[in-house]
Amino acid sequence: MLSSVLLRGVGRSNAASLIKSVRLSPLKAYSTIVANTQRQALTKPIVLAKQVAPLAMRQISVSAPRMASASGNHTGLWTLERLVSVGLLAVIPAAFAAPSQVLDALLAISVVIHTHWGVEAMIVDYLRPGVVGNVLPKVAHIALIIISVATLGGLFYFIKNDIGLANGIKRFWAIKGKDSENKA
């Protein structure tokens, strides 16, 4: 942006100085005018930068900004979210290759927390208090927490009292429909 402002300033300054210093006549070619303008621009870059330096910053917002990051630094959470996402690339195949309660629990926690953060990001992005009011975002956050805790509890129950998460998914994939049995 600064370069475009500088270039605009160079054009204005050179055109004004060109009109003052050179008498324009119909016989003067366009290339001569351009060459003079470029030559003048190369000789005075520092002066032009000093003329353009005070730029006024303006804000487009019509209301006071309410940022979620104003209360603290969220870099650690962002890094943790990315680590969980990358960790899922190792946990999912490991849980299916060597099914155990530990890997099933790790898979359940990873999937639920990954999904929770994803849905929470959608709630924060699309249910902004300035757009939908103050109540709906709070209700959505509470509902998300309840659904996430219930999902994790249900998966833990399934892991502890049944065949486990990875074995359950394997059995579900092995189910053949009635149509496939008739065709075979």
N, C-alpha and C positions, 0 to 999 in steps of 0.2 A: 504494500500500500504506500509506503514511504517513497518507493521508487517511482510509482505512478504520479504521486504528488510532485516529486522533484522534476520528473519529465514535463509535467504540465507547466511547472514554474519556469523551466528552461525555455519552453516554447514561447511563453508570454514575454519573458525577459528579452529573449533574442529578437522577437518580432518588434518589440518596442525600440530596442537599441538599433535594429536594422533600419527602421523608419527614420530614426534620428540621424544616424550616421551616413546612410546611403540614400541618395536620391533615386527613387524607383522610376524607371522610365520603361516604356513599352519595349525598348530594344534589349533590355537586360533579360537574359534567359533565366528560366526557372532553376536550372541547375546551378547557376551562379549564386542565386539567392539561397538555395539550400546549402551550398558549400560554405557560404559566409556564415550562415546560421550554425552549422556544425562546428566551424572553426571557432566561433565565439563561445559555443557551449564548452569546448574543450579547454579554453583558456580561463574560464571563470566558474569552475564547479564549486569551489569553496564558498564563494560569495552567494551563490544561489542556494546552497544548503543552509546558510545562515538566515536567508530571507524566509525560507519555508519552514524552518524548525518549529516555531510555536504552533502546534496543531491542537485544536480544541477537541476533546473527547466528548462524545455525546452518547446518552443512553436512550434506547428505544423503548424501554419498559415504561408502562403507564402506572404501574403499582410497585410498591416496595418488593424487592426480590426476597423470597423465602426459600432458602436453600437448605437441603438436608445435610450437606457437608459443612454447614456453618458451625455445627456443634463439635466437630472433631475431624481427625484424619482417618480416612477410610481406605488407605493404601493396604493395610494389613488384611482387611476383609476381602479386598479385591484379589490379593495374592492368594489367600486361602481358597477363594472360589475357584481360581484357576488351578490350584493344586488338586482340589477335589475332582475337577473335570478331567485333568490328566490322569489322576489316580484311578478313575473309572475305567480307563483304557487297560489297566493292568488287573483291576479287581474282577471285572466281568469275566474275562477268559479264565482267570485263576479259580473263580468260584465254580465254573462249569467243568474245568479240567480235574479238580480235586475237591469235590463237594465236602464241606464240613460245616459245623455250626459256627465256627469262628469266621470263615470266609463268607458264609451266608449272612451273618450279622453285619460284617463289614460292607457287604454289598447292599444290604437293606439301608444301613445308615447313609452310605454314600449316595444312593439313588434318591432317598427321601430328602436329604439336605440339598442336593443338587436341584431337585424339582422345586423344593420350597424357595430357594433363592431365585430361581427363574420366575416363578409365579409372583413372588414378592416384587421383583423388578417390574413386572407388568402392572401390578397394582399401583406402585409408586409412579410409573410413567403415565398410566391412563386414567387413574382415579385421583387426579390432583384436587386438593381441597378448593382451590380457586375456581375449578370448573364444576365439580359435582357437589360441593359443600363439604362440611367437616365430618359429618356422620358416616357417610358411605365408605370413605377410606378406612376409618377405624373399624367398622363392621367387617370389611373385607379382610383386614389384617387379622382380626380375631378369628374369623372363619378359617383363614389359611393356617393359623397356628393349631386350631382344633383338628382340622383335616390332616395336617402333617403329623401331629402326635398320634392321632387315631390310626393312621396308616402305618407308622412305625411300630406301634403297639400290636397291630394285627399281624404285621410281618414277623415280629418277634414271637408271637404266639404260634404262628405257622412253623417257624424254625424250631421252636422248642418242643411242640406237641405233635408235630406231623413229620413228614419226610424231609422237610427243609426247602429252602427257596430254589436253589439250583435244580434239585431233583424234581420238585414240583413243576418247574418250567419245562424240564426235559419230558416229563410225562404228559404235560399238556400238549407239547409239540408232537408227541407220538400218537395222539388220538386221531383216528381216521374217521371220517364221516360215513354215514350210511351210503351215500352215493359212491364213494370210492370203493367200498366193500363190494357193492353190486357190480361194478365195472371190472373188478379184478378177478 
